[in-house]
Amino acid sequence: MSQRFVSRRIADVPPSAIRRFFDMAGSVENVISLGIGEPDFVTPYSSRDAMINSLLDGQTQYTANPGLLALRQEIAHYLAQRFDIHYDPEREILVTVGASEAIDIALRAVVEPGDEVLISEPCFVSYGPCVTFAGGIPVAVPCQPEEGFQVTAKALLQHLTARTKAILISYPNNPTGAVLDRAHLEQVADVAREHDLLVISDEIYNELIYDGHAQGSMAALPEMARRCITINGFSKAFAMTGLRIGYVAAPAAILGACAKIHQYTIMCASRQSQVAALRALQKGRQDGYADIEDMRQSYDRRRRLMYDAFASMGLDCTEPQGAFYAFPSIRSTGLSSETFCRRLLEEQAVVCIPGNAFGAVGEGHIRCCYATGVDKLLAAFERMQVFLDSLRRN
Ligand SMILES: Cc1ncc(COP(=O)(O)O)c(C=O)c1O
């Protein structure tokens, strides 16, 4: 009855399939989850300590709307040092409630009603809905496993229209683990420059790259800084998911528009979370980001374990080069992604996420997160093998 009050634009957006699988998993005993995209590390001690001390010190007030200046200065230094991208901390960086808020306000700041945003898929589940919430039209640009799930100029151009305003990409990629190599990064930049488009580049996994693969930042390419919004945050590489702390960096005019939305809707990110992030960057600057490196190496060991496990199960899998996900194909089983994941949960109590949750091109795949303990991973692989054997027998 009260449904009629709900905006059609919102009602038409389906709920996230990730959430649906978690709800299903809640009622299954002895479940092992490869579902959630979250580090299994606790936030490093030094950041927790800094938060506690700021509380004990009575620091419980709002901060400046764009975030503590000291934090924005550290972010500017970090981005310059690690990714060769250069932003003015006073006019071009805004601290947000996770990268999630950064994505939302970046889109709302630039999208006019009816503008189309090209989104390389498979991708993080919030992009399409956030474009819709901003009044725009999300346009999926499918990336294929044969191309290592990298976005190509050809695919972008196939979906370009007179209404295209921006390209939204995210590499290292959730859910495929793909890293955008230099040639492909340049292809995206070329399309943006030639067709006067903005690029929104979600680089939240850019510290988690393995095997010597490298990925530059979009804003570091020639002439790209002025047509690029960089999204990043502390959830993944700094293990701070629950602290909800991220940031957006962009040319001053765009950042100012983001700041307007942030100022009226959020005021400021939590002070304690800002303090934790500030401490993490200060410590990283001193010790060469040792915490990140320790976690990265640990993920890398588990990445290999998972990749080898899928090979021995006979599931095709593009080798993940970044983030902490693998995206094997389950086409050989003849099941849809949804059925595969539902039955795997019901029959073997393992949670994976159906690939189509990340865009239609993900159908035939499942997303498995390896940021979980090795014992649990090994047990999950055993259960998956039993499940696959049972499918193959029938
Ligand atoms: C690609 C990508 N961007 C953004 C986010 C959101 O991160 P945050 O926790 O900072 O809001 C996620 C979380 O899974 C993600 O995978």
PDBQT file of the ligand as one rigid body, heavy atoms in Angstrom, charges set to zero:
ROOT
HETATM    1  C1  LIG A 401      35.497  -1.516  -6.541  1.00  0.00    +0.000 C 
HETATM    2  C2  LIG A 401      34.944  -1.051  -5.242  1.00  0.00    +0.000 A 
HETATM    3  N1  LIG A 401      34.755   0.262  -5.069  1.00  0.00    +0.000 NA
HETATM    4  C3  LIG A 401      34.260   0.739  -3.923  1.00  0.00    +0.000 A 
HETATM    5  C4  LIG A 401      33.919  -0.093  -2.880  1.00  0.00    +0.000 A 
HETATM    6  C5  LIG A 401      33.333   0.509  -1.636  1.00  0.00    +0.000 C 
HETATM    7  O1  LIG A 401      34.310   0.638  -0.672  1.00  0.00    +0.000 OA
HETATM    8  P1  LIG A 401      34.065   1.413   0.702  1.00  0.00    +0.000 P 
HETATM    9  O2  LIG A 401      34.054   0.364   1.769  1.00  0.00    +0.000 OA
HETATM   10  O3  LIG A 401      35.247   2.319   0.821  1.00  0.00    +0.000 OA
HETATM   11  O4  LIG A 401      32.791   2.148   0.612  1.00  0.00    +0.000 OA
HETATM   12  C6  LIG A 401      34.105  -1.466  -3.016  1.00  0.00    +0.000 A 
HETATM   13  C7  LIG A 401      33.737  -2.395  -1.932  1.00  0.00    +0.000 C 
HETATM   14  O5  LIG A 401      33.670  -3.587  -2.077  1.00  0.00    +0.000 OA
HETATM   15  C8  LIG A 401      34.635  -1.958  -4.225  1.00  0.00    +0.000 A 
HETATM   16  O6  LIG A 401      34.849  -3.268  -4.422  1.00  0.00    +0.000 OA
ENDROOT
TORSDOF 0
